[in-house]
Amino acid sequence: MSVHGIKTLPFMNAVITVSDRQIEVYRKSSTVAVRWTSITKIRHVASTQVLHLYDDKGQRFLSITEQLNGYAFLVGLLHEKSGLDV
């Protein structure tokens, strides 16, 4: 259980922005932009309240907790834009 929580640590101070085309994650000095259609896997771990997002290369580009402000909004966008169930 704690492994999933630890996976969110690199994203704790990240800034997440969304647009009609993509989701962007700003961390430290790097930015990752992923088109909604390139999100191929969403893994929700209910026991730790963590959500992992993966791109079309199988790379995890974001891990967040359900305590994130705007979590429900982001989940709604993920469902609407990517077509995947959370």
N, CA, C and O atoms as a CHARMM CRD file, in Angstrom:
* protein
*
  344
    1    1 MET  N      0.80900  -1.18800   0.00000 PROA 1      0.00000
    2    1 MET  CA     0.00000   0.00000   0.00000 PROA 1      0.00000
    3    1 MET  C      0.85600   1.25800   0.00000 PROA 1      0.00000
    4    1 MET  O      0.57200   2.20600  -0.73200 PROA 1      0.00000
    5    2 SER  N      1.89500   1.26800   0.81300 PROA 2      0.00000
    6    2 SER  CA     2.70900   2.48200   0.90900 PROA 2      0.00000
    7    2 SER  C      3.49400   2.75900  -0.36700 PROA 2      0.00000
    8    2 SER  O      3.86200   3.90600  -0.62400 PROA 2      0.00000
    9    3 VAL  N      3.75600   1.73200  -1.17000 PROA 3      0.00000
   10    3 VAL  CA     4.47400   1.91900  -2.42900 PROA 3      0.00000
   11    3 VAL  C      3.71000   2.88700  -3.32600 PROA 3      0.00000
   12    3 VAL  O      4.31400   3.76200  -3.94600 PROA 3      0.00000
   13    4 HSD  N      2.39700   2.74000  -3.40200 PROA 4      0.00000
   14    4 HSD  CA     1.60000   3.62500  -4.23900 PROA 4      0.00000
   15    4 HSD  C      1.62800   5.05400  -3.70400 PROA 4      0.00000
   16    4 HSD  O      1.66700   6.00500  -4.48400 PROA 4      0.00000
   17    5 GLY  N      1.60800   5.21200  -2.40400 PROA 5      0.00000
   18    5 GLY  CA     1.71200   6.54000  -1.80500 PROA 5      0.00000
   19    5 GLY  C      3.05500   7.17800  -2.08700 PROA 5      0.00000
   20    5 GLY  O      3.12900   8.37500  -2.36700 PROA 5      0.00000
   21    6 ILE  N      4.11800   6.39200  -2.01600 PROA 6      0.00000
   22    6 ILE  CA     5.47100   6.89600  -2.29500 PROA 6      0.00000
   23    6 ILE  C      5.59400   7.33900  -3.74900 PROA 6      0.00000
   24    6 ILE  O      6.32700   8.28200  -4.04900 PROA 6      0.00000
   25    7 LYS  N      4.88700   6.67200  -4.65100 PROA 7      0.00000
   26    7 LYS  CA     4.94800   7.04700  -6.05800 PROA 7      0.00000
   27    7 LYS  C      4.38300   8.44200  -6.32300 PROA 7      0.00000
   28    7 LYS  O      4.65600   9.03100  -7.36900 PROA 7      0.00000
   29    8 THR  N      3.60000   8.97300  -5.38400 PROA 8      0.00000
   30    8 THR  CA     3.05600  10.31900  -5.57500 PROA 8      0.00000
   31    8 THR  C      4.04700  11.40100  -5.15500 PROA 8      0.00000
   32    8 THR  O      3.88200  12.55900  -5.54100 PROA 8      0.00000
   33    9 LEU  N      5.06200  11.05900  -4.38000 PROA 9      0.00000
   34    9 LEU  CA     6.00200  12.05900  -3.85900 PROA 9      0.00000
   35    9 LEU  C      6.64600  12.94000  -4.94100 PROA 9      0.00000
   36    9 LEU  O      6.72400  14.15200  -4.74400 PROA 9      0.00000
   37   10 PRO  N      7.10500  12.39500  -6.06000 PROA 10     0.00000
   38   10 PRO  CA     7.70900  13.25600  -7.07000 PROA 10     0.00000
   39   10 PRO  C      6.73900  14.27900  -7.66600 PROA 10     0.00000
   40   10 PRO  O      7.16600  15.23700  -8.31000 PROA 10     0.00000
   41   11 PHE  N      5.45700  14.08200  -7.45500 PROA 11     0.00000
   42   11 PHE  CA     4.44900  14.96500  -8.03800 PROA 11     0.00000
   43   11 PHE  C      3.80800  15.89600  -7.01500 PROA 11     0.00000
   44   11 PHE  O      2.86900  16.62200  -7.34300 PROA 11     0.00000
   45   12 MET  N      4.30300  15.88300  -5.78200 PROA 12     0.00000
   46   12 MET  CA     3.68900  16.67400  -4.71600 PROA 12     0.00000
   47   12 MET  C      3.67400  18.17200  -5.00900 PROA 12     0.00000
   48   12 MET  O      2.69000  18.84100  -4.69600 PROA 12     0.00000
   49   13 ASN  N      4.70600  18.70100  -5.58300 PROA 13     0.00000
   50   13 ASN  CA     4.76000  20.13300  -5.88000 PROA 13     0.00000
   51   13 ASN  C      4.54300  20.42200  -7.36000 PROA 13     0.00000
   52   13 ASN  O      4.86700  21.51000  -7.83800 PROA 13     0.00000
   53   14 ALA  N      4.00700  19.46800  -8.07100 PROA 14     0.00000
   54   14 ALA  CA     3.76400  19.64400  -9.50400 PROA 14     0.00000
   55   14 ALA  C      2.56700  20.56700  -9.71900 PROA 14     0.00000
   56   14 ALA  O      1.65500  20.65300  -8.89700 PROA 14     0.00000
   57   15 VAL  N      2.61200  21.24200 -10.84200 PROA 15     0.00000
   58   15 VAL  CA     1.48600  22.06400 -11.27200 PROA 15     0.00000
   59   15 VAL  C      0.85800  21.34300 -12.46400 PROA 15     0.00000
   60   15 VAL  O      1.54100  21.02000 -13.43500 PROA 15     0.00000
   61   16 ILE  N     -0.44000  21.09600 -12.37800 PROA 16     0.00000
   62   16 ILE  CA    -1.14800  20.38000 -13.43000 PROA 16     0.00000
   63   16 ILE  C     -2.07500  21.36600 -14.13000 PROA 16     0.00000
   64   16 ILE  O     -2.90600  22.01500 -13.49500 PROA 16     0.00000
   65   17 THR  N     -1.92200  21.46800 -15.44600 PROA 17     0.00000
   66   17 THR  CA    -2.83300  22.30100 -16.22300 PROA 17     0.00000
   67   17 THR  C     -3.48500  21.43700 -17.29200 PROA 17     0.00000
   68   17 THR  O     -2.89200  20.48200 -17.79500 PROA 17     0.00000
   69   18 VAL  N     -4.70900  21.79200 -17.62400 PROA 18     0.00000
   70   18 VAL  CA    -5.44000  21.04000 -18.63400 PROA 18     0.00000
   71   18 VAL  C     -5.98400  21.99900 -19.68600 PROA 18     0.00000
   72   18 VAL  O     -6.28300  23.15900 -19.40400 PROA 18     0.00000
   73   19 SER  N     -6.10200  21.48800 -20.89400 PROA 19     0.00000
   74   19 SER  CA    -6.72500  22.22700 -21.98300 PROA 19     0.00000
   75   19 SER  C     -7.60000  21.25100 -22.75300 PROA 19     0.00000
   76   19 SER  O     -7.71200  20.08400 -22.37600 PROA 19     0.00000
   77   20 ASP  N     -8.21000  21.71200 -23.81100 PROA 20     0.00000
   78   20 ASP  CA    -9.03500  20.81600 -24.61800 PROA 20     0.00000
   79   20 ASP  C     -8.22600  19.70200 -25.25100 PROA 20     0.00000
   80   20 ASP  O     -8.75100  18.61900 -25.50900 PROA 20     0.00000
   81   21 ARG  N     -6.94200  19.96000 -25.50500 PROA 21     0.00000
   82   21 ARG  CA    -6.10600  18.98800 -26.21100 PROA 21     0.00000
   83   21 ARG  C     -5.27100  18.09900 -25.31300 PROA 21     0.00000
   84   21 ARG  O     -5.00600  16.94900 -25.66100 PROA 21     0.00000
   85   22 GLN  N     -4.84700  18.61000 -24.15500 PROA 22     0.00000
   86   22 GLN  CA    -3.84300  17.87100 -23.38700 PROA 22     0.00000
   87   22 GLN  C     -3.86200  18.19600 -21.90700 PROA 22     0.00000
   88   22 GLN  O     -4.55500  19.10300 -21.44700 PROA 22     0.00000
   89   23 ILE  N     -3.07400  17.42100 -21.18300 PROA 23     0.00000
   90   23 ILE  CA    -2.79600  17.64900 -19.77700 PROA 23     0.00000
   91   23 ILE  C     -1.29400  17.89400 -19.67800 PROA 23     0.00000
   92   23 ILE  O     -0.49900  17.18000 -20.28900 PROA 23     0.00000
   93   24 GLU  N     -0.91200  18.90500 -18.90700 PROA 24     0.00000
   94   24 GLU  CA     0.50000  19.22600 -18.73000 PROA 24     0.00000
   95   24 GLU  C      0.85900  19.13300 -17.25800 PROA 24     0.00000
   96   24 GLU  O      0.10500  19.56900 -16.38900 PROA 24     0.00000
   97   25 VAL  N      2.02800  18.55600 -16.99400 PROA 25     0.00000
   98   25 VAL  CA     2.52100  18.40100 -15.63500 PROA 25     0.00000
   99   25 VAL  C      3.86600  19.11300 -15.54600 PROA 25     0.00000
  100   25 VAL  O      4.83300  18.71500 -16.19600 PROA 25     0.00000
  101   26 TYR  N      3.92200  20.16800 -14.73700 PROA 26     0.00000
  102   26 TYR  CA     5.15500  20.93800 -14.52700 PROA 26     0.00000
  103   26 TYR  C      5.76000  20.50400 -13.20700 PROA 26     0.00000
  104   26 TYR  O      5.15600  20.67600 -12.14900 PROA 26     0.00000
  105   27 ARG  N      6.97000  19.93300 -13.27500 PROA 27     0.00000
  106   27 ARG  CA     7.69900  19.51400 -12.06900 PROA 27     0.00000
  107   27 ARG  C      9.09800  20.07300 -12.12600 PROA 27     0.00000
  108   27 ARG  O      9.81200  19.89200 -13.11200 PROA 27     0.00000
  109   28 LYS  N      9.48600  20.74900 -11.07600 PROA 28     0.00000
  110   28 LYS  CA    10.83600  21.31500 -10.98200 PROA 28     0.00000
  111   28 LYS  C     11.18600  22.00900 -12.28600 PROA 28     0.00000
  112   28 LYS  O     10.61900  23.05600 -12.59800 PROA 28     0.00000
  113   29 SER  N     12.09800  21.45100 -13.04400 PROA 29     0.00000
  114   29 SER  CA    12.51700  22.10100 -14.29300 PROA 29     0.00000
  115   29 SER  C     12.05000  21.34400 -15.52900 PROA 29     0.00000
  116   29 SER  O     12.53200  21.60800 -16.63100 PROA 29     0.00000
  117   30 SER  N     11.12500  20.41400 -15.36600 PROA 30     0.00000
  118   30 SER  CA    10.66100  19.65000 -16.52800 PROA 30     0.00000
  119   30 SER  C      9.15300  19.79000 -16.69800 PROA 30     0.00000
  120   30 SER  O      8.40700  20.02000 -15.74600 PROA 30     0.00000
  121   31 THR  N      8.74500  19.64300 -17.93200 PROA 31     0.00000
  122   31 THR  CA     7.32600  19.68900 -18.27300 PROA 31     0.00000
  123   31 THR  C      6.99200  18.49000 -19.14300 PROA 31     0.00000
  124   31 THR  O      7.71300  18.17000 -20.08800 PROA 31     0.00000
  125   32 VAL  N      5.89900  17.83700 -18.81400 PROA 32     0.00000
  126   32 VAL  CA     5.40900  16.72900 -19.62400 PROA 32     0.00000
  127   32 VAL  C      4.02000  17.11200 -20.11000 PROA 32     0.00000
  128   32 VAL  O      3.14000  17.44200 -19.31600 PROA 32     0.00000
  129   33 ALA  N      3.83600  17.06400 -21.41400 PROA 33     0.00000
  130   33 ALA  CA     2.52300  17.33800 -22.00900 PROA 33     0.00000
  131   33 ALA  C      2.04600  16.07100 -22.69800 PROA 33     0.00000
  132   33 ALA  O      2.75000  15.50700 -23.53600 PROA 33     0.00000
  133   34 VAL  N      0.85800  15.63000 -22.34800 PROA 34     0.00000
  134   34 VAL  CA     0.30100  14.39600 -22.90700 PROA 34     0.00000
  135   34 VAL  C     -1.09100  14.70500 -23.44900 PROA 34     0.00000
  136   34 VAL  O     -1.94600  15.22400 -22.73100 PROA 34     0.00000
  137   35 ARG  N     -1.30500  14.38500 -24.70000 PROA 35     0.00000
  138   35 ARG  CA    -2.63500  14.56000 -25.29100 PROA 35     0.00000
  139   35 ARG  C     -3.60600  13.59500 -24.62600 PROA 35     0.00000
  140   35 ARG  O     -3.23200  12.49200 -24.22800 PROA 35     0.00000
  141   36 TRP  N     -4.84400  14.02200 -24.51400 PROA 36     0.00000
  142   36 TRP  CA    -5.86300  13.17600 -23.89000 PROA 36     0.00000
  143   36 TRP  C     -5.95100  11.82600 -24.58400 PROA 36     0.00000
  144   36 TRP  O     -6.12200  10.79900 -23.92900 PROA 36     0.00000
  145   37 THR  N     -5.83500  11.82300 -25.90300 PROA 37     0.00000
  146   37 THR  CA    -5.94400  10.57200 -26.66200 PROA 37     0.00000
  147   37 THR  C     -4.73400   9.66600 -26.47300 PROA 37     0.00000
  148   37 THR  O     -4.77600   8.49000 -26.83400 PROA 37     0.00000
  149   38 SER  N     -3.64700  10.21100 -25.90500 PROA 38     0.00000
  150   38 SER  CA    -2.44500   9.41300 -25.67000 PROA 38     0.00000
  151   38 SER  C     -2.42600   8.77900 -24.28800 PROA 38     0.00000
  152   38 SER  O     -1.49900   8.03900 -23.95900 PROA 38     0.00000
  153   39 ILE  N     -3.43100   9.05800 -23.48400 PROA 39     0.00000
  154   39 ILE  CA    -3.53200   8.41200 -22.17500 PROA 39     0.00000
  155   39 ILE  C     -4.16700   7.04600 -22.41000 PROA 39     0.00000
  156   39 ILE  O     -5.33400   6.94000 -22.78600 PROA 39     0.00000
  157   40 THR  N     -3.38000   6.01400 -22.18200 PROA 40     0.00000
  158   40 THR  CA    -3.85400   4.66700 -22.51000 PROA 40     0.00000
  159   40 THR  C     -4.21800   3.82800 -21.29400 PROA 40     0.00000
  160   40 THR  O     -4.85600   2.78300 -21.42300 PROA 40     0.00000
  161   41 LYS  N     -3.80900   4.28700 -20.10600 PROA 41     0.00000
  162   41 LYS  CA    -4.09900   3.49700 -18.91400 PROA 41     0.00000
  163   41 LYS  C     -4.26700   4.42700 -17.72500 PROA 41     0.00000
  164   41 LYS  O     -3.48000   5.34800 -17.50700 PROA 41     0.00000
  165   42 ILE  N     -5.31300   4.15700 -16.96800 PROA 42     0.00000
  166   42 ILE  CA    -5.55000   4.85600 -15.71200 PROA 42     0.00000
  167   42 ILE  C     -5.69300   3.77500 -14.65400 PROA 42     0.00000
  168   42 ILE  O     -6.53600   2.88500 -14.76800 PROA 42     0.00000
  169   43 ARG  N     -4.87300   3.86200 -13.63900 PROA 43     0.00000
  170   43 ARG  CA    -4.92700   2.84100 -12.58100 PROA 43     0.00000
  171   43 ARG  C     -5.30200   3.51800 -11.27500 PROA 43     0.00000
  172   43 ARG  O     -4.55300   4.34500 -10.75400 PROA 43     0.00000
  173   44 HSD  N     -6.45800   3.16400 -10.75400 PROA 44     0.00000
  174   44 HSD  CA    -6.90700   3.70200  -9.47400 PROA 44     0.00000
  175   44 HSD  C     -6.68300   2.64800  -8.40100 PROA 44     0.00000
  176   44 HSD  O     -7.18200   1.52700  -8.50000 PROA 44     0.00000
  177   45 VAL  N     -5.93600   3.01600  -7.38800 PROA 45     0.00000
  178   45 VAL  CA    -5.67800   2.10300  -6.27100 PROA 45     0.00000
  179   45 VAL  C     -6.50300   2.61500  -5.08800 PROA 45     0.00000
  180   45 VAL  O     -6.08000   3.51200  -4.35900 PROA 45     0.00000
  181   46 ALA  N     -7.68200   2.02900  -4.91500 PROA 46     0.00000
  182   46 ALA  CA    -8.63300   2.50900  -3.91600 PROA 46     0.00000
  183   46 ALA  C     -8.08400   2.42900  -2.49900 PROA 46     0.00000
  184   46 ALA  O     -8.35100   3.31300  -1.68500 PROA 46     0.00000
  185   47 SER  N     -7.32200   1.38700  -2.19000 PROA 47     0.00000
  186   47 SER  CA    -6.83000   1.20700  -0.82500 PROA 47     0.00000
  187   47 SER  C     -5.89200   2.32000  -0.37800 PROA 47     0.00000
  188   47 SER  O     -5.78900   2.59400   0.81800 PROA 47     0.00000
  189   48 THR  N     -5.20700   2.96300  -1.31600 PROA 48     0.00000
  190   48 THR  CA    -4.30800   4.06500  -0.97400 PROA 48     0.00000
  191   48 THR  C     -4.80800   5.39700  -1.51700 PROA 48     0.00000
  192   48 THR  O     -4.15400   6.42400  -1.33400 PROA 48     0.00000
  193   49 GLN  N     -5.94400   5.39000  -2.17400 PROA 49     0.00000
  194   49 GLN  CA    -6.54900   6.58700  -2.75600 PROA 49     0.00000
  195   49 GLN  C     -5.58600   7.30200  -3.70600 PROA 49     0.00000
  196   49 GLN  O     -5.42200   8.52000  -3.64900 PROA 49     0.00000
  197   50 VAL  N     -4.95900   6.51900  -4.57500 PROA 50     0.00000
  198   50 VAL  CA    -3.97800   7.04500  -5.52900 PROA 50     0.00000
  199   50 VAL  C     -4.43500   6.71600  -6.94400 PROA 50     0.00000
  200   50 VAL  O     -4.98200   5.64600  -7.21100 PROA 50     0.00000
  201   51 LEU  N     -4.19700   7.66300  -7.83600 PROA 51     0.00000
  202   51 LEU  CA    -4.51600   7.50000  -9.24500 PROA 51     0.00000
  203   51 LEU  C     -3.23000   7.65200 -10.05000 PROA 51     0.00000
  204   51 LEU  O     -2.53600   8.66200  -9.93800 PROA 51     0.00000
  205   52 HSD  N     -2.91500   6.64000 -10.86600 PROA 52     0.00000
  206   52 HSD  CA    -1.72900   6.66700 -11.72200 PROA 52     0.00000
  207   52 HSD  C     -2.18400   6.82100 -13.16900 PROA 52     0.00000
  208   52 HSD  O     -3.11800   6.14700 -13.60400 PROA 52     0.00000
  209   53 LEU  N     -1.52500   7.70500 -13.91100 PROA 53     0.00000
  210   53 LEU  CA    -1.83700   7.91600 -15.32600 PROA 53     0.00000
  211   53 LEU  C     -0.64800   7.51200 -16.17100 PROA 53     0.00000
  212   53 LEU  O      0.49600   7.82500 -15.84100 PROA 53     0.00000
  213   54 TYR  N     -0.92500   6.80400 -17.28000 PROA 54     0.00000
  214   54 TYR  CA     0.11700   6.29100 -18.16200 PROA 54     0.00000
  215   54 TYR  C     -0.12400   6.78100 -19.59300 PROA 54     0.00000
  216   54 TYR  O     -1.26300   6.89400 -20.04800 PROA 54     0.00000
  217   55 ASP  N      0.97700   7.06600 -20.28500 PROA 55     0.00000
  218   55 ASP  CA     0.86900   7.50200 -21.67700 PROA 55     0.00000
  219   55 ASP  C      0.92000   6.31000 -22.61700 PROA 55     0.00000
  220   55 ASP  O      0.98800   5.16200 -22.17800 PROA 55     0.00000
  221   56 ASP  N      0.88600   6.59300 -23.92700 PROA 56     0.00000
  222   56 ASP  CA     0.85400   5.52000 -24.91800 PROA 56     0.00000
  223   56 ASP  C      2.16400   4.74700 -25.03100 PROA 56     0.00000
  224   56 ASP  O      2.22800   3.74400 -25.74100 PROA 56     0.00000
  225   57 LYS  N      3.21100   5.20000 -24.33900 PROA 57     0.00000
  226   57 LYS  CA     4.47700   4.46300 -24.29500 PROA 57     0.00000
  227   57 LYS  C      4.55900   3.58300 -23.04500 PROA 57     0.00000
  228   57 LYS  O      5.56200   2.90900 -22.81100 PROA 57     0.00000
  229   58 GLY  N      3.49300   3.60200 -22.25300 PROA 58     0.00000
  230   58 GLY  CA     3.47200   2.81900 -21.02400 PROA 58     0.00000
  231   58 GLY  C      4.16500   3.48300 -19.86300 PROA 58     0.00000
  232   58 GLY  O      4.36700   2.86000 -18.82100 PROA 58     0.00000
  233   59 GLN  N      4.53600   4.74600 -20.02600 PROA 59     0.00000
  234   59 GLN  CA     5.23600   5.48700 -18.97800 PROA 59     0.00000
  235   59 GLN  C      4.24600   6.17900 -18.05000 PROA 59     0.00000
  236   59 GLN  O      3.29800   6.81700 -18.50800 PROA 59     0.00000
  237   60 ARG  N      4.46600   6.05500 -16.77200 PROA 60     0.00000
  238   60 ARG  CA     3.64000   6.77200 -15.80100 PROA 60     0.00000
  239   60 ARG  C      4.09000   8.22700 -15.82100 PROA 60     0.00000
  240   60 ARG  O      5.26000   8.52600 -15.58300 PROA 60     0.00000
  241   61 PHE  N      3.16100   9.12600 -16.10500 PROA 61     0.00000
  242   61 PHE  CA     3.52200  10.53800 -16.16100 PROA 61     0.00000
  243   61 PHE  C      2.91400  11.35200 -15.02600 PROA 61     0.00000
  244   61 PHE  O      3.25300  12.52200 -14.84400 PROA 61     0.00000
  245   62 LEU  N      2.01500  10.73300 -14.26100 PROA 62     0.00000
  246   62 LEU  CA     1.42000  11.44100 -13.13100 PROA 62     0.00000
  247   62 LEU  C      0.82900  10.44400 -12.15100 PROA 62     0.00000
  248   62 LEU  O      0.18400   9.47000 -12.54000 PROA 62     0.00000
  249   63 SER  N      1.06100  10.70600 -10.87200 PROA 63     0.00000
  250   63 SER  CA     0.41300   9.95800  -9.79300 PROA 63     0.00000
  251   63 SER  C     -0.09800  10.98400  -8.80100 PROA 63     0.00000
  252   63 SER  O      0.65400  11.84000  -8.33400 PROA 63     0.00000
  253   64 ILE  N     -1.37600  10.89400  -8.48200 PROA 64     0.00000
  254   64 ILE  CA    -1.97900  11.86800  -7.57000 PROA 64     0.00000
  255   64 ILE  C     -2.83000  11.14600  -6.53600 PROA 64     0.00000
  256   64 ILE  O     -3.22600   9.99500  -6.72400 PROA 64     0.00000
  257   65 THR  N     -3.10100  11.84200  -5.44900 PROA 65     0.00000
  258   65 THR  CA    -3.98400  11.29700  -4.42100 PROA 65     0.00000
  259   65 THR  C     -5.36400  11.92000  -4.57600 PROA 65     0.00000
  260   65 THR  O     -5.53200  12.96200  -5.20900 PROA 65     0.00000
  261   66 GLU  N     -6.33200  11.26100  -3.98900 PROA 66     0.00000
  262   66 GLU  CA    -7.69800  11.75700  -4.03300 PROA 66     0.00000
  263   66 GLU  C     -7.86000  13.05000  -3.24100 PROA 66     0.00000
  264   66 GLU  O     -8.88100  13.72500  -3.37200 PROA 66     0.00000
  265   67 GLN  N     -6.88100  13.40200  -2.42900 PROA 67     0.00000
  266   67 GLN  CA    -6.95500  14.62900  -1.64200 PROA 67     0.00000
  267   67 GLN  C     -6.57400  15.87600  -2.45700 PROA 67     0.00000
  268   67 GLN  O     -6.68000  16.99600  -1.95800 PROA 67     0.00000
  269   68 LEU  N     -6.14200  15.68600  -3.68300 PROA 68     0.00000
  270   68 LEU  CA    -5.78000  16.80600  -4.54800 PROA 68     0.00000
  271   68 LEU  C     -6.98700  17.70900  -4.76600 PROA 68     0.00000
  272   68 LEU  O     -8.08000  17.23600  -5.07800 PROA 68     0.00000
  273   69 ASN  N     -6.77800  19.02700  -4.59800 PROA 69     0.00000
  274   69 ASN  CA    -7.85300  19.95900  -4.92200 PROA 69     0.00000
  275   69 ASN  C     -8.16100  19.81800  -6.40500 PROA 69     0.00000
  276   69 ASN  O     -7.25500  19.86900  -7.23700 PROA 69     0.00000
  277   70 GLY  N     -9.41800  19.64300  -6.73500 PROA 70     0.00000
  278   70 GLY  CA    -9.81000  19.47400  -8.12400 PROA 70     0.00000
  279   70 GLY  C     -9.73600  18.04400  -8.61400 PROA 70     0.00000
  280   70 GLY  O     -9.83800  17.80300  -9.81700 PROA 70     0.00000
  281   71 TYR  N     -9.56100  17.08300  -7.71000 PROA 71     0.00000
  282   71 TYR  CA    -9.45600  15.67600  -8.09300 PROA 71     0.00000
  283   71 TYR  C    -10.68900  15.22000  -8.88500 PROA 71     0.00000
  284   71 TYR  O    -10.55000  14.60400  -9.94200 PROA 71     0.00000
  285   72 ALA  N    -11.87000  15.51300  -8.39000 PROA 72     0.00000
  286   72 ALA  CA   -13.09400  15.08500  -9.07000 PROA 72     0.00000
  287   72 ALA  C    -13.20100  15.72400 -10.45700 PROA 72     0.00000
  288   72 ALA  O    -13.63900  15.07600 -11.40800 PROA 72     0.00000
  289   73 PHE  N    -12.80700  16.97900 -10.57100 PROA 73     0.00000
  290   73 PHE  CA   -12.81900  17.65600 -11.86300 PROA 73     0.00000
  291   73 PHE  C    -11.87600  16.95500 -12.83600 PROA 73     0.00000
  292   73 PHE  O    -12.24000  16.71300 -13.98700 PROA 73     0.00000
  293   74 LEU  N    -10.66400  16.62700 -12.38000 PROA 74     0.00000
  294   74 LEU  CA    -9.68400  15.95400 -13.22100 PROA 74     0.00000
  295   74 LEU  C    -10.18200  14.57000 -13.65500 PROA 74     0.00000
  296   74 LEU  O    -10.02200  14.18600 -14.81400 PROA 74     0.00000
  297   75 VAL  N    -10.77100  13.84300 -12.74600 PROA 75     0.00000
  298   75 VAL  CA   -11.31000  12.51900 -13.07800 PROA 75     0.00000
  299   75 VAL  C    -12.40700  12.64300 -14.13900 PROA 75     0.00000
  300   75 VAL  O    -12.47100  11.83600 -15.06600 PROA 75     0.00000
  301   76 GLY  N    -13.26300  13.64500 -14.00200 PROA 76     0.00000
  302   76 GLY  CA   -14.29700  13.87400 -14.99900 PROA 76     0.00000
  303   76 GLY  C    -13.71000  14.17500 -16.36600 PROA 76     0.00000
  304   76 GLY  O    -14.18800  13.65400 -17.37300 PROA 76     0.00000
  305   77 LEU  N    -12.67700  15.01200 -16.41400 PROA 77     0.00000
  306   77 LEU  CA   -12.01000  15.31600 -17.67700 PROA 77     0.00000
  307   77 LEU  C    -11.34300  14.08000 -18.26400 PROA 77     0.00000
  308   77 LEU  O    -11.42400  13.84800 -19.47100 PROA 77     0.00000
  309   78 LEU  N    -10.69300  13.29200 -17.43500 PROA 78     0.00000
  310   78 LEU  CA   -10.04700  12.07900 -17.90600 PROA 78     0.00000
  311   78 LEU  C    -11.05700  11.15400 -18.56800 PROA 78     0.00000
  312   78 LEU  O    -10.79800  10.60000 -19.63600 PROA 78     0.00000
  313   79 HSD  N    -12.19200  10.99500 -17.93500 PROA 79     0.00000
  314   79 HSD  CA   -13.22800  10.12500 -18.48700 PROA 79     0.00000
  315   79 HSD  C    -13.76200  10.69500 -19.80300 PROA 79     0.00000
  316   79 HSD  O    -13.91900   9.97200 -20.78700 PROA 79     0.00000
  317   80 GLU  N    -14.03500  11.98800 -19.80500 PROA 80     0.00000
  318   80 GLU  CA   -14.61000  12.63300 -20.99200 PROA 80     0.00000
  319   80 GLU  C    -13.62600  12.67300 -22.16800 PROA 80     0.00000
  320   80 GLU  O    -13.98700  12.33300 -23.29400 PROA 80     0.00000
  321   81 LYS  N    -12.39200  13.08800 -21.90300 PROA 81     0.00000
  322   81 LYS  CA   -11.42700  13.33400 -22.98000 PROA 81     0.00000
  323   81 LYS  C    -10.69900  12.08400 -23.45400 PROA 81     0.00000
  324   81 LYS  O    -10.41500  11.94200 -24.64300 PROA 81     0.00000
  325   82 SER  N    -10.39400  11.17200 -22.52500 PROA 82     0.00000
  326   82 SER  CA    -9.63700   9.98100 -22.92600 PROA 82     0.00000
  327   82 SER  C    -10.55000   8.80800 -23.26500 PROA 82     0.00000
  328   82 SER  O    -10.15100   7.89100 -23.98300 PROA 82     0.00000
  329   83 GLY  N    -11.77100   8.83900 -22.74900 PROA 83     0.00000
  330   83 GLY  CA   -12.68800   7.72900 -22.97800 PROA 83     0.00000
  331   83 GLY  C    -12.44500   6.54000 -22.06900 PROA 83     0.00000
  332   83 GLY  O    -13.09400   5.50400 -22.21500 PROA 83     0.00000
  333   84 LEU  N    -11.51900   6.67700 -21.13300 PROA 84     0.00000
  334   84 LEU  CA   -11.20000   5.58600 -20.21600 PROA 84     0.00000
  335   84 LEU  C    -11.98700   5.72800 -18.92800 PROA 84     0.00000
  336   84 LEU  O    -12.30500   6.84200 -18.51300 PROA 84     0.00000
  337   85 ASP  N    -12.30200   4.61800 -18.29800 PROA 85     0.00000
  338   85 ASP  CA   -12.97700   4.64000 -17.00500 PROA 85     0.00000
  339   85 ASP  C    -11.95400   4.73200 -15.88800 PROA 85     0.00000
  340   85 ASP  O    -10.87100   4.15000 -15.95000 PROA 85     0.00000
  341   86 VAL  N    -12.33100   5.47800 -14.87300 PROA 86     0.00000
  342   86 VAL  CA   -11.45100   5.62500 -13.71400 PROA 86     0.00000
  343   86 VAL  C    -11.98500   4.78600 -12.59300 PROA 86     0.00000
  344   86 VAL  O    -11.39800   4.75600 -11.51100 PROA 86     0.00000
